[in-house]
Amino acid sequence: MWRSIASNALTFLVVALFLFGGVLIWAQREYHAQGPLTAPICLEVPRGTNMRAVSEDLSDQGAVKSAMMFRVGADYGDKTQALKAGSYLVPEGASMSEITDIVTRGGASTCGTEVVYRIGITRATVQVRAVDPATGRYEEQASFDPGEGDAPEIYAQVKDTTGTRFRVALAEGVTSWQVVAELNQIDVLEGEVDVPEEGSLAPDSYEILPGDSRADVIARMKERQEVILAQAWANRASGLPLESPEEALILASIIEKETGGPQERGEVASVFVNRLDKGMRLQTDPTVIYGITKGEGPLGRGLRRSELDAETPWNTYRIDGLPPTPIANPGRASIEAALNPADTDYIYFVAKTLDPRDGHNFAVTLDEHNRNVAAYRALEAQRDQ
């Protein structure tokens, strides 16, 4: 009898193991199989939540067939504790395995609503936009000037909504004064900050959180610029008439303000490097403007003859070499152009047309340059008729 019982028990165990193995194989296939979503969704993962809550949300939205199977699969892959807060685009047909990767790999959120504080050279704007799950692209919901009137109602709504992301975006060529002035307008930031050294901030996009201090945001901008400058200086061309990274930053800021299009940064840089090599004055209008405004906003008009003749530390029509400080915050491309300029003999340039985006005509000789200037003056005269 005992043999019979043992034999039956063994048979049962073998069958159970086969059944368990079959269930495990089936579960693995289900975990990696195409999911039931027929359209993309935006999944919000709040701070402090857990995988159980996420799995239930996914089940409620029809993204997974089984919340429990999703949790078991995540746990089996040691990803339960790797959950990252954010807003994530879950594409149509995403498997449970793919969704697990989406919510645990970290990085920037890929959908939801964001507020972008754009600090430009001539104006600042606040943009509210949200990802359309169907296209994966941002759609603008509102855009306004923070210095003009009340903010639209949607801004107040999304600002206080869990999951809204916030970014500050600096345009290349903004001044440090402009950055601080606009940071002071951002109502999700706190504290005061002094205007940092000109040129010390990296034009880029920065994620911020409500309650961040303005000083910490400035510190991040400065740290990023230090890294960019150090890397560019380490990879600089030989024989440049620049004695230090600080001088490179000054030249880069001039290139930034003189460049009509990114494709000609190298040529513009070569003009200034060639002039420095020859002991010629740089004679560039943006330095004169900085001597007038000190970076506190755009000049808003043309330069006067008296201003071109005025003695200021930044007037490169009156001083030799570089001015004492940068005249703006240059971007990475202008810093790299200053330290690796194009190989040309150019020492002059003037705008091709009245539209700065059309770039410049470059010249080696004064005669050629004078012809280019005459062509530009003719365009000005035609406009003023």
Secondary structure as GFF3:
##gff-version 3
##sequence-region A 1 385
A	DSSP	alpha_helix	2	32	.	.	.	ID=ss1
A	DSSP	beta_strand	41	45	.	.	.	ID=ss2
A	DSSP	alpha_helix	51	60	.	.	.	ID=ss3
A	DSSP	alpha_helix	67	76	.	.	.	ID=ss4
A	DSSP	three_ten_helix	80	82	.	.	.	ID=ss5
A	DSSP	beta_strand	86	90	.	.	.	ID=ss6
A	DSSP	alpha_helix	96	104	.	.	.	ID=ss7
A	DSSP	beta_strand	113	119	.	.	.	ID=ss8
A	DSSP	beta_strand	124	132	.	.	.	ID=ss9
A	DSSP	beta_strand	137	144	.	.	.	ID=ss10
A	DSSP	alpha_helix	153	159	.	.	.	ID=ss11
A	DSSP	beta_strand	165	170	.	.	.	ID=ss12
A	DSSP	alpha_helix	176	183	.	.	.	ID=ss13
A	DSSP	beta_strand	205	208	.	.	.	ID=ss14
A	DSSP	alpha_helix	214	234	.	.	.	ID=ss15
A	DSSP	alpha_helix	245	258	.	.	.	ID=ss16
A	DSSP	three_ten_helix	262	264	.	.	.	ID=ss17
A	DSSP	alpha_helix	265	278	.	.	.	ID=ss18
A	DSSP	alpha_helix	285	293	.	.	.	ID=ss19
A	DSSP	alpha_helix	305	309	.	.	.	ID=ss20
A	DSSP	alpha_helix	332	339	.	.	.	ID=ss21
A	DSSP	beta_strand	348	351	.	.	.	ID=ss22
A	DSSP	three_ten_helix	356	358	.	.	.	ID=ss23
A	DSSP	beta_strand	360	363	.	.	.	ID=ss24
A	DSSP	alpha_helix	366	384	.	.	.	ID=ss25
###
